[in-house]
């Protein structure tokens, strides 16, 4: 059995689970996901997605949950994030490290270790899908996604500046004037500024909650993610898993603001 405890925010967890699915398939063994509801993502898997069939989800709300401790202690091998980080190249576990893994193995990580573009297991709940469908119905003939990461990502803020986003958005309008933009950002002031620069061109979930320690906030984050994935192209933030996952899910072109500067 492969026991995985994905850490971090929503998109980090999604890509960790995707990696674990690949690893479990290679090892021909069942996958158990320990989904920890905590301050950075305070809801269960089923609060966001429909039930899955090809792996098991165990929701926990404490690191001392007896079920979590049982599986952790049962494992013949326990690996942390540094173990995964130190034994992969270009997102793939080294073959000798893979071959050394015992059964069962317990892994705690926020790193992806087998890239996978298959996000078919992540199906939003019925109510969330209705909200996503309502938003995407307003996209028109050509909608470009814009993801601006601020607040808690200094690397992204230093690289992907507002000026660079504005320049890329103006270039889209110059090439195709009918373009509108779906904006996902954790900075309401940034949204206000872009609405002034591009009047009538900005779509967003205007009533969203930004706190990820609330169920409402996580629902709004998932809506943003799936709406970005439904656009024709994505202008995204540097060093952001949210940008990367949205583009991968939608199979769309991705341009990173400030990447070439």
C-alpha positions, 0 to 999 in steps of 0.5 A: 500500500502507498500512503500519501499525506499531501501538504500545502494548499489546494494545487500542491495537494492535487499534484501530489495526489496525481504523482501518488496515483502514478507511483501506486500504479507503477507499484501495482498497489492501492493508494490511501490519501490522508487529507488533513484539514488545517488552516491552509486548507480547512475542509474535507476532500468531499467538500470540494470534489465528488467521491473518487473510485481509484483511490481511498480518501481518509479525512483527518482534522488532527495530526494525532488522529489514531487512524493517521498514526496507525497507518504511519506506524504500520509503514515499513518506510516513512519519507518526508518532503526532503526525502522526495526533494533530494531523490528526484530530477525534473519532477521524477523520482530516481529509479534507484530510489523508487526501487528501494521503496518498501511496502507499505510506504508512507510519504508526507510531501508537497512536492510532485514526484511523477508529473501527470496531466490527468486531472479527471479524478477532480470533479467538483461537487454538483453545487460548485459545478453549477457555480462554475458553469454560471461563471464560464457562461459569461466568458463570450467568444474569447476569454483569457485567464489572468492569475495574479498571486500576491499576499503570501508569495514574495517570489511571485510578487517580485517577478510578476509585477502589475506593470507586466500583467497590464502589458500582456493584457494590452497585447491580447486586446491589441491582437483580438479586441473582443477578448475579455479576462477572467481574473483570479487574484488574492489582492482586491486592490489589484482587481480594482486597478485592473478594472480601471485600466480595462473597463468592461473587460474584467470578469471575476467572482466579485463576492469571493472570500480569500480566507483559505481556513474557511469552507467558503474560501476553499469553494471560491478558490476551486471556482477560480481554478476551474474557471481559469482552466476554462479560458482560452489562454492563461496569463499567470504568476511566476512560481505559482502552482495555482497558475500551473495546475489551471493551465495543465487542467485546461490544456491551454497556453500559459504565459508567465508575467515577468518570466523573461525579465 
